[in-house]
Amino acid sequence: MYVLNHRSFFDVVLTYPRVPRPTSYVAKKELSKYLTFTWWMMLLHCELLDRSDLRKGMQSMNHCAELIKKGISIAIFPEGTRNKGEEPLLEFHKGSFKIAEKSNCKIIPVVLNNTSAIFENHLPMVRKQHVIIEYLPPIDVAAMDREARKGLPELVRSQMATVYEKNKELI
């Protein structure tokens, strides 16, 4: 399971070609109103998450865990929305990590720097930019005890924030 920070519409476009195996992204259900984007998400087997309904959200997490067991990786943005502020990362939604707990998969944190400079920083223009994508060492959820799993969101967030700040200086 890939856990990524989220700053740009281009985060999926930049990361999808770099994953070595079939990967599904978790996206908010509201994106389904954009027909072209919906068609592309269906081709990628994206899971559309209904954030307004806790029960449907848990069904989505269970479906993602089943996909992982079938050999399809999952990529998720645990911040839940694009970070438009100055802070390195928004708070992580703990439910995002239920997928890894249910499937006992490894978590690979992925830190993206400067992706908002492609589009969001100067709408509506798309500009060529230097972007850094760094993959952190995998975290073996299956090897963690129950107490360690409770701290998983903050552990991953802390590691990612440190790398984000380090890489920010390279841009």
N, C-alpha and C positions, 0 to 999 in steps of 0.2 A: 504494500500500500504506500503510495506516494503522498506525502503531506507537504503542501506548498503554501507559501504566502501569496497574497493576491493583491496586485496593484493595477492590473490592466486587463482590458478585453483581450489583449494579445498573449496573456499567460498560457492559455491552452494551445494557441497556434505555435508558440515557441517551444513548448515542452512536449507536445504529442509526438513530433517526429523523432525525438530523442529517447523515447522509451523503447526498450529492446523486445517487448512482447505486446500482445493485444492488451490495451488499457482502456478502461471506461472512466469517464469523469463524472463526478457528482455535481449537478447544477441545480439552481433553484428553479422550481416549477414555472415561475413567472417568465422565464426565457422562452417558454413554448409558444408565446404569442408572436415571435419572430419566425416566420415560416422558413426562410432560408436557413437560419441557424438551427431550427428544430430538425430539418431534414438532415443536416450534417451531424447533429447530436444523435439522431436515431442510427445513422450509419456507424457511429462510434460506440453504440450501445450505452449511451449516457444514462445515468439514473437521475430522473427529475425528482427533486426533493420538495415535498409539500411542507414548508416550514410552519404553516399555520395549524397543522393537525399533527399532534404528537404521535398518534397511533400510526398514521400514514408515514410519518417520518421514520418510525421504528421499522416499519415494513420495508422501507427503502434501504435502511441499514442492514437488515437481514438479507435482502436480495443481493446487496453488494458483497456480504460475507460469503454467500453461495457462489457468486461469480469468482471470487478469489479461490475458493476450493476447487473450481473448475479450471483454474489456470489463467484467469483474466485478472490483470492488475487493476487496482482502483486508484484514481487520483482525486484528492479532495482538498478543498481550501477551508480549513477549520475556522478561519476568521468569519466565514459566512457571507462576507461581502467584500468589495474592493476597498482597500485601505487608501483613503485620500488624504490622510493627515501626515504629520511629521514623525509620529512615533513609529518605531521599526515595525511592530506588529500589533494588530488588535488582539483582544482577548480571544482565546480559542474556545469553540463550543465543544464541550466534553463529549457530546453525543457522536461527534465525528470519529472518535477513537473506539466506539463500540464495534465498528467493522473489524478492526484489528483484534479486539478481544474475542469476538465471536469466531473468527477464522483462524486465530493464532498465527497470523502472518507476521512478517517483519515489516517495520515501518521505515521508510527511507525519507527523511526530511530533505526537502528541496528548497533552496533559498534563491529567490529571483531579485536581482537589483536592476534598477533603472528601466523597467518595462513601461512604466507610465510615461516616460519621455518619448515613446514611440507615437502615442496618440493623445492620451488624456491631458497631458500638460499643455497642449496647444491645439485643441479641437478647432476645426474638423480635419486638420492636416495629419497625415501619416508621415513620419520622418524616420530616416535611417538613424539608428542609435547604437552605441556600444552597450550591450547587456551582459550581465554576469549571471550564470546559472550554476550553482554549486550544489552537488549531491553530498549530503553528510553520511557518515557511517550508519549502516542499518541498525535498528533497535529490535532485538528479538523479544517480542511480546510473549511468546510461549515460554520463555525462560524466566519471566517475571512472576513474582508472587502477587497475591491479591492486593497487598498494601502498595507495592511498587506500581501496579497498574492504576491505582487511584491517582497517583502523581504524574501519570504519563503525559497528559496535556501540557502541564507546566514544564516538565522536563524537555519535551520537544520544542515548546515555544521558547524556552530559555536558550537552548542550543541554536535555534534558528535566529533569534534576535542578535546573539553574539556574532554570528557569521554575517548577518545583514549589515551590522555596523562596521565590521571589518572590511567588507567588500564595498561599502559606500565610499570609502576613501580611495578606492581604485578607479572610480568613474571620473 
